[in-house]
């Protein structure tokens, strides 16, 4: 019994020293489920991570009992209402695109919560229609940002056009923005800001999903394994490149 008590105390002490980091995903009727899919899968899955098992994803919805259905028809039971979310209990709030962002009333609570996060210095990641909602609320006036297109944001009446960057995804301080066509780049910036993967692993992850070349999976595995994994990777990498059949065969 003493051994069990000691083990429990040690586990509790370890948990206190390394608290679980939680990223919150906002879900609502008609949310674009694919836009945050790469990001939340990489955060919640410990494989290849710098600190495996230190991250989790929780969902927040428009109400305590609502069960939103995504644009793809997937029903999600939120872990909590967005109104109850506290910035000091979250590592990031992710706002996917979808239906209703042009209507302030539909997502008033979520935009208000995003503003609270930004004021407190807690990261917010917005993609597609969610960027327009941030623009309409004034959060892009003085921050570098991107979206689906500058003309798209100008339709909100915002005055932050000088800060617009014509890129797939952009990380500027504690704010990440992206166009709806860039879920991979969106995830990359989220991983980079949170430090989910080592730099080399992150580069390999992005190339794996952008090119589909298996050589990058080998690179990702070796990078996540650390120096030992990288030492013996030459033969595997060459083999992976030949197996892909392309002249650039997984090269950087």
C-alpha positions in Angstrom: 0.0 0.0 0.0 2.9 2.3 0.8 4.4 1.6 -2.6 1.1 2.4 -4.3 0.8 5.6 -2.3 4.3 6.6 -3.2 3.7 5.9 -6.9 0.5 7.9 -6.8 2.3 10.8 -5.2 5.1 10.7 -7.7 2.6 10.7 -10.6 0.7 13.6 -9.1 3.9 15.6 -8.6 4.9 14.8 -12.2 1.5 16.0 -13.5 1.8 19.2 -11.5 5.3 19.9 -12.8 4.2 19.2 -16.4 0.6 20.2 -16.7 -1.4 18.9 -19.7 -1.7 21.6 -22.3 -5.2 22.0 -23.8 -6.1 23.5 -27.2 -9.7 24.4 -27.7 -11.5 24.0 -31.0 -14.7 26.0 -31.6 -17.5 23.9 -33.2 -20.8 25.1 -34.5 -23.5 24.1 -37.0 -21.9 24.1 -40.4 -18.2 24.4 -39.3 -15.7 23.4 -41.9 -14.4 20.2 -40.3 -11.5 19.8 -42.7 -9.9 23.2 -42.1 -8.7 22.4 -38.6 -8.4 18.6 -39.1 -4.7 18.5 -39.7 -4.0 20.8 -36.7 -6.2 19.0 -34.1 -5.0 15.5 -35.2 -1.4 16.5 -34.8 -2.0 18.2 -31.4 -4.0 15.3 -29.9 -1.8 12.5 -31.4 1.4 12.1 -29.4 3.3 10.4 -32.2 6.3 12.4 -33.4 5.8 15.2 -30.8 8.5 17.0 -28.9 6.7 16.2 -25.6 4.5 13.2 -26.3 1.4 13.0 -24.3 1.5 16.6 -23.1 -1.2 17.9 -25.4 -4.9 17.4 -25.8 -7.8 18.9 -27.8 -11.2 19.9 -26.3 -14.2 21.3 -28.1 -16.2 24.3 -27.2 -19.6 25.0 -28.6 -22.3 27.7 -28.7 -24.1 26.3 -25.8 -23.8 23.7 -23.0 -26.3 21.2 -24.6 -26.1 22.0 -28.3 -24.8 19.2 -30.6 -23.4 21.0 -33.7 -23.2 19.2 -37.0 -20.2 20.0 -39.2 -20.4 20.9 -42.9 -19.4 17.3 -43.5 -22.4 16.0 -41.4 -20.3 15.0 -38.4 -22.1 15.6 -35.0 -19.9 16.8 -32.2 -20.8 17.0 -28.5 -18.8 19.9 -27.2 -16.8 19.5 -24.0 -18.0 22.9 -22.8 -19.8 26.1 -23.8 -17.6 28.7 -25.3 -18.8 31.2 -22.7 -17.2 29.1 -20.0 -13.8 28.9 -21.6 -11.1 30.8 -19.7 -7.9 32.0 -21.4 -5.8 30.9 -18.4 -7.0 27.3 -18.9 -6.2 27.1 -22.6 -3.1 27.1 -24.8 -5.0 28.2 -27.9 -8.4 28.8 -29.4 -8.9 27.5 -32.9 -11.7 29.1 -35.0 -12.5 27.1 -38.2 -14.4 28.6 -41.1 -17.9 27.5 -42.0 -21.5 28.8 -42.0 -22.6 32.0 -40.3 -19.4 34.0 -39.9 -21.0 36.8 -41.8 -23.6 37.1 -39.2 -22.2 38.7 -36.0 -25.1 37.3 -33.9 -24.3 33.7 -34.8 -20.8 33.8 -33.3 -20.9 36.7 -31.0 -19.7 34.7 -28.0 -16.9 33.1 -29.9 -15.6 36.4 -31.3 -15.8 37.9 -27.8 -13.9 35.0 -26.4 -11.2 35.3 -29.1 -10.8 39.0 -28.2 -10.4 38.0 -24.6 -7.7 35.5 -25.5 -5.8 38.1 -27.6 -6.0 40.7 -24.9 -4.5 38.2 -22.4 -1.8 37.1 -24.8 -3.2 33.6 -25.4 -3.0 32.4 -29.0 -5.9 32.4 -31.4 -5.8 30.6 -34.8 -8.5 31.6 -37.3 -9.0 30.3 -40.8 -11.3 31.2 -43.7 -14.6 32.8 -42.6 -13.3 33.2 -39.0 -10.7 35.7 -40.2 -13.5 37.9 -41.6 -15.2 37.8 -38.2 -12.0 38.9 -36.5 -11.6 41.7 -39.1 -15.2 42.9 -38.5 -14.5 43.0 -34.8 -11.4 45.1 -35.3 -8.8 42.6 -34.3 -6.9 42.8 -37.6 -6.6 46.5 -37.7 -3.0 46.6 -36.5 -1.8 43.0 -36.8 -0.2 41.4 -39.9 -2.7 38.8 -41.2 -4.0 36.9 -44.2 -7.3 35.4 -45.3 -9.0 34.0 -48.4 -8.2 37.3 -50.2 -7.8 41.0 -49.4 -11.1 41.7 -51.3 -12.8 39.2 -49.1 -11.8 41.1 -45.9 -12.5 44.5 -47.5 -16.1 43.4 -47.7 -16.2 43.5 -43.9 -15.5 47.2 -43.9 -12.3 46.8 -41.9 -9.4 49.2 -42.0 -6.5 46.8 -41.7 -5.6 46.4 -45.4 -2.0 47.6 -44.9 -1.4 44.6 -42.7 -2.7 42.1 -45.2 -0.1 39.5 -46.5 -0.9 37.5 -49.6 0.3 34.1 -48.2 -1.4 30.9 -47.4 -1.0 31.2 -43.6 0.6 33.7 -41.3 1.8 33.7 -37.7 2.1 37.2 -36.1 2.7 37.1 -32.4 -0.1 35.2 -30.8 -2.4 35.4 -33.8 -2.5 32.9 -36.7 -4.6 33.5 -39.8 -5.1 31.4 -42.9 -7.1 31.1 -46.1 -9.6 28.3 -46.3 -7.5 26.6 -49.0 -4.6 26.1 -46.7 -5.4 23.7 -43.9 -1.8 22.2 -44.0 -0.1 25.6 -43.8 -2.6 26.5 -41.0 -1.6 23.4 -39.0 2.1 24.1 -39.6 1.8 27.6 -38.1 -0.1 26.2 -35.1 2.5 23.5 -34.5 5.3 26.0 -34.8 3.7 28.5 -32.3 2.9 25.8 -29.8 6.2 23.9 -30.3 4.5 20.6 -31.0 7.3 19.2 -33.1 11.1 19.7 -33.4 11.9 22.0 -36.3 13.2 19.2 -38.6 10.2 17.0 -37.8 7.8 19.9 -38.6 9.4 20.5 -42.0 9.2 16.8 -42.8 5.5 16.7 -41.6 4.6 19.5 -43.9 6.3 18.0 -46.9 4.8 14.6 -46.3 1.3 15.9 -46.5 1.9 18.4 -49.3 3.8 16.0 -51.6 2.5 12.6 -50.5 6.1 11.2 -50.8 6.8 8.4 -48.4 10.5 9.5 -48.0 9.2 12.4 -45.8 7.6 9.9 -43.4 11.0 8.3 -42.9 12.4 11.8 -42.3 9.7 12.6 -39.9 10.3 9.4 -37.9 14.0 10.0 -37.7 13.6 13.6 -36.7 11.2 12.7 -33.9 13.6 10.0 -32.7 16.3 12.6 -32.1 20.1 12.3 -32.9 20.0 8.5 -32.7 17.3 8.3 -35.4 19.1 10.7 -37.7 22.5 8.9 -37.6 21.4 5.8 -39.5 19.0 7.4 -41.9 21.0 7.8 -45.1 20.2 4.4 -46.7 16.5 4.6 -45.8 16.3 8.1 -47.3 17.9 7.1 -50.5 15.6 4.1 -50.8 12.6 6.2 -50.1 13.5 8.6 -52.8 13.9 5.9 -55.4 10.7 4.3 -54.3 8.7 7.5 -55.0 9.8 7.4 -58.6 10.4 11.2 -58.8 13.6 13.0 -59.6 13.4 14.9 -56.4 12.6 11.8 -54.4 12.1 13.4 -51.0 15.0 15.8 -51.2 14.6 19.2 -49.6 
